[in-house]
Amino acid sequence: MQTGVVVCTMLSECKQVMLTKTQEVPTFDEAELLKGVIYSFHPLFSFDGKSTTHRDITQRAALRKTAEVCRDIAASEGRDFSLTIDDSVSFAEVQTACSSTSLRSTFMFINSIANMYLSNAIVDVAYALSEKHHFDNERFHGGRDVITTGVAAVKASVRRENFVAGRSTLGGVFHTLQDFYSHSNWVELGNIAPYSTLIKPEQPLQNLAGLSTPTCRNCIGGNCGTNLLEQSLLTSGYFNLFSPEKPAGKCSHGGSFDQTSTHDPVGGINKDAVDSSHGSLHQKAADLAVDATLELLEDIRQAVGDKNFLRLMGLSQASVLCFVIDTTGSMSDDIAEVKRVSFEIIDSKRGTPEEPPAYILVPFNDPDFGPLTVTTNADIFKDSINKLTASGGGDTPEFALSGLQLALTAAPPSSEIFVFTDAPAKDFYLKSTITALIQSSKCVVTFMITDVFARRRRRRGSQGVASRSMSQNDAQLYSDLAQASGGQAIEVSKSDLSFATRVILDSSATAVVTVFQVVRNPGRPDNFTFTVDGSLRNMTAYITGTSSLTFELTSSTGVTQSSSQSSGPLASFTTAGNLHRLNINTDNQTGLWEIRVNSNDPYSVKVTGQSSVNFIFNLVEADEGGRGDFSLKEGRPLSGGNASLLVSVTESDTVKVTEVTLLDSSGTTEVNGSLQSVGSGNFLVTFSGVPAGDFVIRLRGEETSSTSRSTQRSFQRQASTQITTSSISVIAQANNSNIEPGSTISVPFTVATTANGVVNDSATGTFTVQVNNDRGYSLTAPDTVTIAAGKANGTVTLTAPASAVSGTDVTLTIQAENTAANDINFTVLRLSIVAKVTDITRPVCQVVSSSTNCPSSPALCTSSQWEFVANLTDGINGTGIESLTIRQGNGTLNTSTATGAEGENITVATYSASCCSQNVVLAAVDRVGNVGTCVGQARESTTNVSTAAPVLNTTSMTTAALNTTSAGSPTESISRYIYLSVAFSILWN
C-alpha cells in the first residue's frame, strides 16, 4: 500500500511523495526528499555542542579497543605501556603508544576509522525506512539479525584479508548496534551494561514486550520524562512518516517527522540528542553505545587475532606495496627490477614499524590479466613475483587498465600503485572507470613506461620488427590517469629503470606527504612557490618533462641553484628519461621556496617530504532538513553548486588550519572554502558555486614548533587526487551490501541533469551508461537511459557465481556520460560475498584437570610449574575449531586432536606455565568466527570454565576426557568434570 506524506526538505520547499509503507530502501526521488529525516544519534556532526554523534561513539570505541590490544601485546612481550585508556585518547596518543618509530604518521589510522564512521552515517540515508536497521517498532529480532549477519561478513572479509570491505561493513553494523541504546528503553530499565545478546545469535532475546502489551502513556505538556509504563519488558519507539497508526498503547520514537508521536500515547522515548524526548538520558545511552561497540570489537578481535585486528583498524605507519606488471616477452628486465626493488623494501623493513601492512600484485598481458594477489605475508608476495615470467606479446597492446582496475579495488584508500609496461593499453575504453575508481579511492597511480623512445625509433627506421610502440595518444592515456591520481608518468629506458624505481623507495618511507604538485599541459614557463615547515625532512622534488626542460630552485633565504648544477647548495639531482629527481637540502631554511620551470612542452612538478602533519578529505553532502547533518557523497560534486568536505588533520594538537582551497589544474582559478571546526582536528569545509573543471585541494595553516610552543611557522599540504565537477548526477543504492554465492542482486540507479547544483527539471536527452565490476561477474544493465523531466531510472543486476568464496568483495561502478562525451559522473558500490552462516554456536570448553603443584609462598613460584588440560569442541554439526590461542597467560600451549563418543572432533589443549602466572584464558575460534573461551587457574578450588552454552553433554564429553587425557585417573577426571559442570551451570543460571 502507498501513503502520501508531505516532506519539507527546506523551509521554502515542501513536496508530497508517495512511499511504500513496507519498503526499507527509499527510491531515489524519495531519498532526495528524505535526506533530512534522520532519526538516530546525529551521524557526523552535533552543532549544538552537547550531543554525542555516531562518529564520536565509533571513534572513541575504535581508539580505546586499539589501545587495549596494543597494551595486551606489550604486556605479553614484557614491554611498558604507559597510556591511560579512556574516551579522551587521541589518534596520535594511540599511535605513539603502539609504535616505536621516531617519526609517527596517523594518516592511515585516521583514514581507516573515518571509513567506518562514514559507513555508519550512510545507514541513515541508505536504510532510512528500515525498522530493523534502527531497532524501531520493536523489531529486536530483525535488528539483531542485521548485527550478527554483518559481523559474520566482517569476519569473512578479514579472513580473506579484505580489510577495506571489512571496515565498510563494520561501520554499518555499528550504526544499528548503537541505535538500540537510543531507540529502546534499555537505559530506562536501569541497565548499566550493554545487552550482550545482541551480538550472540545463539542466545534468546528475552523479556520482549508483546504486540498487545501497552508500554507508554501520554507525555504531559511536552514533558516525556515519565511516559514509560512501569514494567520490566523491553520495548522501542514506533516511527512512521506516513500515518499516525501504531499498536494501541505503544511508545513512539518522537520528533517532528514521526507521525505516530502525535496520537495516543503522544510523545516519544528516543535519546538521539540532548533535546530529544528522553534527552536527559542521551549521554547514558551514548556511553552504553560506546561500551557495546567495544564489546563487539572485542568479539571480532578474538575471532581474527590481534595482528589482523590492528590491520582492520588501519594501525600502520606505511602504505601497501602494490605493483601492476606487464608480463609480455619484452618485460623481463622490468620484472627483474620489480623483484629487486620490492625485495629491497621487504628485507629492509621487515619487523619494523615501516613494514608494509599488505602486498598486492597484478600481472597483465594479452589476452589475460590477473590473478590478483593480496597478502599480508611478505614471503607469499616474494614467491608470487618469483613466479612471474615474461613471454608472448609483441604485436598488440595489453590489458593494462584491467589489471589496474583489480589493484584499485583491492588497495586501501590513498595507496600508491605502480604500473610497469612498455606497451599501449588495449582496454582504453576503461579510462572513465579507472578515473572513477581513482577519485573514489584517492589512490596515487604512477606509470613506469620503458623504452618508449627506442620503440618509436624502431617503428620509424626498421622493417620486419613487430611494433609495440606507443603513439602520443597512447602515452597521453597514462599521463591523464597519473595526473588524475596525483602520480607520475615516468618514461625511461630499460637500462635506466633502476633509477626511476627510486620513486618507489621514496614512497615506501614513513609519513610521506605531498607539499606541492602541479601539471602544465600545454606547457609554459612558470614559477611555483611552496612552503617548507619545521616538521618536514627528507624532501624530494620530481620534475617530469622533455630533455629541453630547464629549472631553477630558490630557497627561502634567496639562494639559487639551476638545473645546470647537478650538485649544489640546495639540492643534488639526477636525470633519466623524462624524470629529474632532486634531493632537497632544507636545513635551517624554512619558509617560502620557489621552483622556476622553463618549458613549452607538458611537464609536472611534485614536492614531497616526511612529516607527521598531513590531512585526509572526504566529499560529504548536506542532509537538508530538520537535522542539518551530512553524509558521504559518492561521485563528483555538481558544477555550479556547493561542495562540502570533511577534512581531518593529523597532529591536530600542534597545528592550526587557516585555509582550505580548491586549485584548478591550469592554475588560474582558486576557490576558497569556509571552515567550521567540528572537533578533534576535523573541519567542515564548504565551497560555494564551484565552477566546472579539475581541482586539487591545498591546505594551509600554522604549525607549532616541537621545541618552542610559542613559535609558529606556516605550513602547506596538498591532496594528490583531483576533484572533477560534473553537471550529471548518478545515484545508486543496493538493497543489501551482502550477496550470497549463486544469488543475484538488483541495484536501481538514477541519472539526472543538473544546473547550478540542482536538478534541471526541463532537461531532456540520452545518456550513455557504462557498468563494470572488478570480478568479471555476470551483470545486466542498460546501455543508455533517456532523460525526462531532468531524470532517468535504470537497474543493474549482478550475479555472484556459486563458486564465489565468502569474504570476497566486488566493486560495482556505474557511469553516465552525456551525448557530447565531454561530461561524466559515476557512483561506486562495494559489495561483499557472504555465504549464509548456519553455525551460530560457539565452541564449548570442558576443563579436564588443573594441577595444584604451586607453593603457597609467591617467593617460591619460579621453581614450580602447573598444568591445565581442557577439551574443546565445536559440536557434531559445527564448522570445526580453526584456531586456539592464549588470550591471557605466559605459558606454553600444546594441542592434539581426538574424536568424541558422538563423532565430534575434539581439540585437546594442554597448557603449562610457571606458578608465577597462575591464570589462563584460552580462546577457541571456529571456521565462521564464533568464539568460545576457556578459563583456568592453578588453584583447583577456583578453576572454572567459560562457555557459550549453558547445557553440556556430560556423557559424551566425559567419555572424551577419558579417551584423550592422561592427567589423573579416570575417576578423578569424571568427578572433577561433574563438579565443574554443576558449578558452572549454577553460575550460568
N, C-alpha and C positions, 0 to 999 in steps of 0.2 A: 504494500500500500504506500502511496505517496502523500506527503503532507506539505502544505506550503508554510513557509516561515519567512518573516522579514528579517534580513540581516543587514546591519549598518556597518559597512566597512570603514567609513569615515563619517564624521559628523554631518557632512554635506551630502552623503550618498547612501540611500537605503534601497535595497532591492529585494524582491521576493524570489526565492528559489524553491524548486520542488525537490525534496530529498526523500530517498527511500528509507523508510523507518528502520529497516533491519540491516542496512548496509553498514560496513565497517570502514571502508576506504572511500572517501568522497570522490566524485568525478571532478574534473579539473575546473570547470566553471564554478562548482561548489567550493572547491579548495581555495580558489582565489577569494571568494566571499567569506570563507570561514577562517581566514588567517588570524583574525583577532579573537576567535573563540577558543581561548586556551584555558583549560580548567585543570591545572596541576600546579605544583611548585613552579615559580617562574622558570622558564627553560634556561636562559642565559644571563639576563641582567635583572637586577632589582633596583629600580630607580628610586624607590622610597628609602633606600639606605638601611633598611631594617630587616627585610625579609631574606630568607635563605633560598637560593636557587638550586635547580638540578645541577648546574655547573659547579656550584660550591660544594654540594654533597659529594658529587663524583670525584672532584679534585681532592677534597680532604681525605676521603677513604683511600683513594689510589696512592696518595703520598704516604699516608700512615702505614698502609699494608706493605708498600715497597720498603719503607724504612724498617719495618719489623722483620722482613725477610733478610735484609742486609744485616741487621743486628744478630739474627739467629745464625747466619753464615759466619759472621765474625766470631761469635761465641764458639762455634764448632771448630774454628781454626785457631782459637786461643788469642784472638786479636781484640783490642779495646774498641769499644763503640760508645761514644760519649753523647750522642744526640738524644735530647729529650723528645719523645714521640708524642705529639698531641695535634690538635686541629690547627695549630698555628705554624707547623713546619712548612718551609718553602721548598720549591724545586731545587734551589741552589744548596740549601742545607742538606737535603736528602742526597743529592748527587755527590756532595763533598763527603758525607759520611759513608757513602757506598763505594767511593772510588779513591784510589791512592795517587792519581795523576796530579801533577802540579798545575796543569792548565785544564780547567774544568769547562765543559760545554753542556748546557742543559737543553740545547736545541732539540735533539731527538726526543728527549724525555717530555718536554712541553708539547711537542708536536703530537706525540702518541696519546697523551692524556686529552689533548684538545680533540683528537679524533673521536675519543669516547664520549666527551660531553656534547659534541656537536651531533653525534649519532643519537645521543639521549634526547636532545632538544627536538630533533626532526620527528620523533614519535608523535608529538602534539599536532603535527601537520599531516604526516602520512597516515596516522590512525586516529584522526580527530573524532571519529564517530564510533570507535570501537570500545565497547564497555569493558571487555576483558583486559585491554591494554592499559586501562586506568583504574581497574578494580571498582568500577561504578556498578550501580544496580545490583549489588550483592553477587556479582559474578566472580566469586572467590575461586571456584574450580577452574574457570577459564583463565583467570589471571595467573594462577599457579602453573597452568599448562604453558602459558606464554613464557614464564620464567624458566621452567625446567627444560622445555624444548630448546630455548635459547642457550641455556648453559651447556646442554649436550652439544649444540652446534659449536660453541666456543671451544670446548674441549677437543672436538673433532678437528677444528681448524688448527689448533695449536699442535695436535698430533702430526698434522701434515706440514707444520712449520709455516702456516699461512697466518702470520701474526696480524697483518693488516685487516684481513677479514674477521679475525677473532676480536679485534678491538671494536670494529664497527658493530658486530653483533652484540658484544658485551654492553656497549653504551645503550642500545635499545632495551636490553634486559634490565639494566639499572633503572630506566625510567619507570617501567611497570612496578618493579620492586619498591622503589621509593614512593610512588603514588599511593601504595597501600597504606602507609602511615599517615598520609594527609587525608585520604578519602574514606577510611574506615573509622570505627570507634575504638581501635586498639589502644590508643593513648587514653581515651576517656575511661576505658575499663581498668585503668591503673597499672597497665603493664609498663615495666621499665627495661625490658629486654626485647630483642627482635622476635618475631614469630618465625622460628626456625623451620617450621613445617612447610613454609612457602618454597624452600629450596630442597625439600626432601620428598620426592614424589611417592616414596614407599609408605609415608605416614599419612593417616587420615586427617582431613580438616574437621575439627570438632567444634561444638557449641556454635553452630551457624544458625542465625535466625531463619525460621521458615518463611515461606512466601506470605502466609496469612498471619504472621506474628507482628503486631504493631511494635515499632521501635522508637517513634518520636511523637512529641506533642508540638503545638504551635509555639513559635517564638513570640515573646511578649514585647511589643513596642520596639521591634528591631533587635532586641537582646536575645541571642540564641544560646546563652551560656548554660541554660538548664532545659533545653528542649529534648534531650535524650531521655527515654523512659528508663526507670530503674530496672535493669536486668543485666545478666551476665553473658548475653548472646552477642555474637559478632555480627555487625551489620555494616553497610556502607551506603553512601548517599546515592539517590537516583538522580539522573541527569537526562534532560531531553530538550532538544532545541525545537521540537515540533509541536508538542502539545503538553498540557499540564497533567496528563494522566500518569498515575503511578499506583501501585497496590495500596490499599487502604492502610493508613497509619504508618507508612514508611517515611524515613528521613529523605530529605533532598540533599543534593550536593550544595546548592545555593549559588548566589551570584546573579548578575543581571541577565545573563544569557540562558539561565536554567529556568525553563517554563514551569517545571514541576514545583519549584520553590514558592510559587505564588498561590498554590492551593494547599488545603489542609493535608498534613500539617505544614504550615508555611515556614520559610527559613531554610537553613542548611546546616551541615556539620563539617564542611571542608576546612582544612587548616593550611591552605595553599600559601597564604601570605598573612601578615600581621593584621590586615584589615578584613580578613575573611570571616565567615560566620562563626567559626571557632578559632579565630586568630590568636586568642590568648594562649592557645596550646601549640601555636605554629612552631616555636623553637623546640619544644619537646618532640614534636613529630619529625622535625628536621634532624635532630640528634639521633633519634631512633633509626631514621633512614640512613644516616651515616654508619651506625653500628650494623645495620642489616647489610649494607653494601660491603662493609668489612668482612662480615661472616661469609658472604657469597664469594668474595675474593679469596678468602682462606680455603674454601672448598675447592676452588679452581687451582690454587697453589698446590694443595696436596695432590690433586689429580695429575698435574702436569710437571711438578717438580720445581725447585727453586730457580734453577737456571732458566728454564723456559718461561717461568712466571716473570722474571725480570726482563726477558726479551719481550714478552707480551706488554709489559708496562713501558717498553721503549728505553730502558735504562742502559744507554750505550754512549760511549764517548766518540765512536767512529761511525761512519756510514758503511753500507753494504758494499761489497766488491762485485761489480756487475759488468759482464762482458757479453757482447753480441758479436759473433765471429763468422765471417765468410770462410767456408771450408773448401772452396773450389781449388783447382790444381795450382794456381799461381800464388796461393796464400801460405805456402809452407813457411816462408820466412816470418810472416806476420804471426802465425800460430806459435812459432818458436819464441817470438818476442813476448807475446801474451803470457806464455808459460814462464818465461824468465821474470817478467815484472810482477806477475801475480805471486809467484813463489817467493820472490824477494820480500813482498809485503807480508805474506803469510808468515814466513820464517822469522822476520824481524819483529813482528808484533804479536806473535802467538803467546798467550798467557799474560799479556799486558792490557791495560785499560784501552789501548788503541787497537786491539784486535777487532776486525770487522765482525759485526753481530750476525752476518749471514753472507753467503756467497751465491751468486746467480750466474748461470752460463746458458747461452742460447746459440747454438750453431745454425747456420743457414746456407743454402746453395740454391740449386735449381735441379729438380723440382721440389725439394723438401726444405722444411725449416723445423727447428726443434731437434730433440726433445728439450723441454725446459728442465734445468736442474736448479733446484733451490735447496740449499742445505746450510746448516749451522756448523757442519763438520768440515774443517779445512782439508782433511785428508781425502774425503769423498770428492771435494771440489778439485783437488790436485789430480786425483785419478781420472775425473771426467775430462780435464784438459789433456792429460797424457793420452787419452784415447782418441783425441781429435786427429784426423788425417786430412791432408789436402789432396783432393782428387776430382777429376771431371771438370765440367765447365769449359770456359774458353771461348764460347761463341754467343752466349746470351747473357742478359742481365740476371741478377739473382733476387731472391725473396728477402731483401734486406729489411723492408718495413714490417713484414710478417714476423720476422724474428724480433725486431724492436718492439712490436706490439706485445709479444709474450713477456718481454722484460719489463715493460712499463706497467703491466698489470700485476706482475709478481713483486716488484720492488716496493719498499715502503715509500711514502711520500717524501719528496725532497732528496731522493737518492741521486747519485752520479752514475750515469750509464755510458759505457764506452763501446762504440761500434767500429769494428775493423773491416774494411773492404777495399777492393780495388776495382769494383765494377758498379755500373748503374743499378738502380732499383727497378726490378721488373714489375713490382706491385706498387707503382707510383700512385695508383688510384686510392691507396690507403692514406695519402698525405693528410687529408682532413681528419681522419680517425686518429692518426698519430698526434696531430696537433691538439685534438680534443683531449686525448689521454695525457699529453704533456701538461696542458693547462689545468687539468683536473688533479693530477698527481704532483705537480710542481717539480717533477724530476728534471735534472740537467743532463742533456744528451750531447756528448762530444764525439765527432766522427774522425777517425784516423783513416785517411784516404791515401793509399800508397801508389806510387809510380804513375800518377795521373799524367804528368808531363811526358814521361818516357813513352807511355802508350799513345799519346797524341802524336808524338813524333813518328812512332812506328806506323800509325794509321796513315799518316801523310806520305811516308817515304818507303814503305815496304810493300811487297806483293806476296801473297800467299800466307800472310800471318793472320791467324784468327784474332780478330779485334775484340777486346773487351773495354775499349776506351770509352771515356765519358765525354758527352757533349757539354756545352756550357749549361744547358738546361738540366742535365743530369746532376752536375756538381751543384747547381743552384738549389735543387731539391734538398740536398743535405745541408746546405748553408741556411736555407729558410727554417728547417726544423731545428738546427742548432741555435739560431737566433731566437726562435720562439721559446726555447727552453733556457736560454742563458748559457748554452755551451758554445763550443767552437767547432769549426770545420777545418781540420788541420790536414794539409796536403804535403806529404814528404815522400822521398824515395824510400825504397826498401832498406837501403843501407843507413838512412838517417832515422829510421823508425824508433830506434832505442833512445834518440834524443827527444822525440815527440812524446814518448811514454813517460817522460819525466813529469808530465802534467798529471798522470795517474798517481805517481808517488806523492806529488804535491797535494792532491785532493784527498788522499788517504790519511793525511795528518789529522791530528785532533783539532777541533774547534776552528775549522776553516770558514772564513766569512768573505762575502763579496763587498768590497768597499765602493767600487765604481765599475760600471760596464756600459759600453755604447757600441752601436754598429752604424757605420755610414755606408749606405748603399742607395743611390750612387755616392761615390767617394768625393770628398772635397777637403782641402786643407782646413784644419780646425784646431782650437785649443780646448783642452779639457782640464778641469780642476777637481781635486778630491782632497778630503781632509784626513790627515794622519793623526790618530789619537794615541794616548799613552798606553792603552791596553794592547795595541797591535804589535805583533812580532812576526818575523819571517815573511815579510811582504814580497809578493811576486807580481809582476805585470806581464801580461801576454798581449802581443800585438800581432794580428794576422793580416797579411796583405801581400801585394806583389813585391817582386825584388827591387822595384824602383822606389818603394816607400822609404821615407826617412822620418826621423822623430827626434825630439829634444825633451829632456826631462829636467825640470827645475824644482828645487826643494823649497821649503818654507823659509829658508834663510837666504834665498836668492842664488844659491849655487846651481850651475847649469852643466849638463853633460849631454852631448849629441850622440847620434847613432853611429858616428864615425869612430867613437871611442868604445871599444868592447869592454873596457875596464876603466873605471874612473872613480871619482869621489862619491857618487850617488848610487851606482849600480854596476854589476857585471852582467853581461848578457851574451847569449849565443843565438845563432840563427840556423835554421834548417828548413828547407821548403818555404812555406809561407808563414812560418812561425818564428817570432822573436820572443825569447823568454828572458826577462830581466829580474835578477835578484837585487831587490832594492835595499839600500842601507839607510834606515831611518833613525839611527842612533841620535838622540838629542835633537831631533828635527821634527817635532810635532807641529801641526798647523796645516796651512793650505799649500798643496803641491800642484804642479801643472805638468801635463804631457801635451806637447805640440806635435801634431802629425801632419805631414805634408804628402798628400797622395790624392790623385784624381780617380783612382780605382777604388772599388769597395774594400773596406777594412773594418776591423773590430779592435777594441781595446777593453781589456779586463784587468782589474787590480784586485788582488786578494791578499789576505793575511790570516794570522791566527789570533783569535780573541774570544774571550768568553761573552762578549757583548754582541748579541745578534737579535733577530726577530723572526717571527712567523706571522703569516697573514692568512685569513680565510674570508672569502666573499660571503656575506650574510645579507638577508633581505628582511625588511620590516614586516612584522605581522600587524598590519594596521587594524586598530580596533581598541577594545577595552583594555587590553593588557600592554600594548605598545612594546612587545618584546620582538626578538629576532630569531631567525633560524638559518641554517646553512643554505646557500644558494648554489645549485649546480649550474654549469654552463657559463656563458658570458654575460656580463652586465649589459643592460639595454642602452644603446646610444641615445644621447639627448636627455636621459633620465638621471635619477640619483643612483649612486652606488655606495654601498657601505662595506667596510672591512672591520673584522675583529683582528686587531693587531696585538700580539703578545710579545713582550720584550724580555729577554733573558737578563739576569743581573739587575732586576728592577730596583734593588735597594741602592744601587750605585749610579744609576743613570736617570736622566730626566728627558723625556721626549718633548720636543718643541715643535716638530714639523713632520708631516707625512704628505708627500707629494706624488702625483702621477705625472710621469715624464713621457712624452710621446717619442717614438723611435727616431723621428727626424730631428729632435732636439729643439723644435720651435714652439712647442706647447707645454705649459705646466698647469696642472690643476691642483690647487691646494685644498687639503681636507680639513674639516672641522673636527677637532679632537675632543673626546669626552672620556675621562678616566672611569673605568668600571671596576677598579680594584685589582690588587696583586699583579701589577705590571701589565694589565690589559687595557686596551683603548678601543672605543668605538669611534671609527673614523668615517665621516660622511662627506661625499663629494657631490656637488650639485651640478646638473647639466653636463655630464661627461660627454665630450664630442666623440664622433666616430674616429677609430684609429687603434693603433697598438701602443700600449703603455707599459712602463715598468714603475715599480714603487721605490721611492727613495725616502729613507727615514733619517732625520737629523735630531740631535739633542746635545745634552751636556753630560759628560762623564766625570764622576768624582774620582780624584786620584786615590790609589790604594795606600799611598804613604801620607797623604795630607787630605783630610776630609774637607778642608776649606778650599782646596784647589779644584776648579772645574775646567775641563777642556772640551771643546766641540768635537763631536764625532758624527760620522755618517755611515749608513749601511744601505745596501741596495738589494732588492729581491731579484733573483735571476729570471724567474718566469715572467713572460709577458702576459698582460691582461688585454684582451681584444674585445672591443664593444661590438654589438650586433643590434640590428633592428628586428630580429626574429626571436621569438620566444619558443622554447621547447621544454615542455613539462611532461614528466612520466613518473608513474609510481606503481610498483608491483604490489599486488595484494599480500604478498608474503616475500620475505627476503631469503627463505629457505626452499630448496627444491629437492624432493626425494628422487633417487635414481630411478630412471624409467618413466618419470612423470613430466607433464607439460605445464608451463606457467604462462599466463596471459598478462601482458603489460600494455595497458592503454596509454596513449600519449596524445598531447595536443600541441599543434603548431599554430602560432599566432603572429600577425604582423603588427608592429608597434610604431608609434611616432612619439618622440619625446618621452619615451619610457612607459607609455601606456598603450593598451591595445587600440589599434585603429579599426573601429567597428565598420567603416565603409570600405576597407581594403578587400580586394579580390585577387585571385591569381593561383598559380600552381607551383608547388614546391617539390623539389627532388628529395627523396628520403633515402638515406643510406644507413643500414643497421648491420653491426658487426658484433661478434663475440670472440673472445680470445681463445676459446677452447675448440672452435670449429663445430659446436653443437648445432643440430638441425634447428632452423628457425624459419618463420614466415613473417613477412612484413610488406606493406605496400611500397611500390617504387616511387609513387607520387601521392600527394594529397592536394586537394583543391580548397582554397580558402573561400569561405562565405561569411560575410559579416565579420571579417578580420580573423576568423579561426577555422581550424580543421582538426578533426579527430582521426586517429588511427589506432591499430592494435598490433603488437608484436607477440608472437607465440614462440616460446623457446622450449625445446625438449631435451632433457638430460638423458643420455643413454643409460640403460640398465647397468652397464659396467662402470659407471662413474663412481669413484671412491668417495666415501663420506669424508668431509673436511676439505674437499676440493672447492676452490672458488671460481666463479665465472664472472667476467666483466662484460656488460652489455652496453654498447654505445649506440645512441640514436641521434642522427644528424639530419638537419633540414637545410637545404640550400635554395636560394631564390633563382628565378629563371635567368637572371643576368650573370649568375655564377660569381658574383662579387660579394656575397654575404652568406654567412653560415653560422648556425648555432647548434648546440648539442646538449645532451644530458647523458651522464654516465651512471649506470646502476651496477652495484656489486652484489652478487648473489652467492649463496653458499649451497653446496650439495650436502644434504644431511640425511642419512639413512634413518628410518624410523627406529627409535630405541625401544626395545621391549624388555630389556633387563634394567629394572629400576631398583633392584635390591643391592644393598651394599655388602661387600664381603663380611663374613662373620668370623669372629675370633673365639677360639676356645683355649684358655690357659691350661696347659698340662702340668707344668711344675715351675716352681720358683725356689731356688735353693736358699738356705738360711745359714750360710757359712760365714757371714760377715761378723767381725768382732764388734762388741758394744762400744768400744772406745774409738772415736774418729781418728785418733792419732795413729792407730794401727791399720787404717784402711788400705794403705798402699801395698801391703803384703798379702792381701786376700782378694779372691775373685768370687763372683756369684754368677749363677746361670739362670736363664729364663727360657722356657720352652713353651711354644704355643702352636696350635694347628689353625690354619686359616683356609676358608673355602668360600667359593662364590656360589655354591649350591649346584644341584644337579642340572638346573636349567639356565645357569648363569653363563656369561660370556667368558669367564675364567679370569683368575688373577694374573695381571700383567706385570706388576711391579710391587715390591715390598721394600720399604725404606725405613730408616731410623729417623723419626721426627724429633725425638728427644733422647739424649743418652750419648755417651762417649765410648761405647763398647764395640764389639765385633759381632756382626750378624752373619750367620750361615744358614742356607736354606736347602731343603731337599723336597722331593715330591712323593706322594703316595696316593692310593685310591681308597676312598671310604667304602663303607658297607653298602651304600646305595649307588655306588659308581661315581660319586663326585670326586673331582680332583682336589687334593689337599696339599697345601704348601706348609711344610713343617719349618718353623722358624726357631733357630737356636741362637740365643743372644748371650754373650758373656761380657762381663765388664769388671773393672776394679770396684772394690767395695766403697771407694771414694765417690762413685757415681751409682747411686742405688735406685734410680728410676729409669724407666724406658717407655717410650711411646713409639709403636710401630704403625705405619700407615700402609694399608693394602689397597691397591687400585686395580679395578677390573678393566676389561678391554673397552668399555664405553665411558670410563671416567668416574664410576661410583667409588667412593672412598669409605673404607671401614678402618677403625683404629683399634689397637690392642695395647693395653696399659699393664705394665708390670713393675713390681717393687721388690727389693731384696728381702724385706721383712714379710714373711708369709701372711701375717695377720692382716696386712693392709693390701695384699695383692688383689687387684680387681681387673675386670675386663670391660672394655667399652665396645659395644657392637651397635649395629644399626637395627637389629630386630630383637624384640623382647622375647620371642619364643624360640627356644633352642631344641634341636632334636638330640636329646641326651643319649639315646641308644646308638645312633649312627656315629655321633661324634665321640662317644666313649670308646666304641669299637675302634675308631680311627686312632684314638690315643694309644690303645693297646697295640695297634699294628705299626705305629710309626715312631714311638719314642722308647728310649731305654732309660729314661730318668725316673728312678724309683720303681717299686714293684707295681704290678697291675692293680692290686688292691689299693695301694696308695694313690695311683693316678685316678681311679674311679672315684674314691671317696673325696679326694681334693676337688675333682671336677664337679661332683654333685654339690658340694658345699659352695663352690664359687657360682654355679648356675643358680642355685636358690637365692644366694645373697644378691646376685645381680638382678634377678627377676624382681625381688622386693624393692631394690633401689629404683629399677626402671618404673615399676608401677607407682 
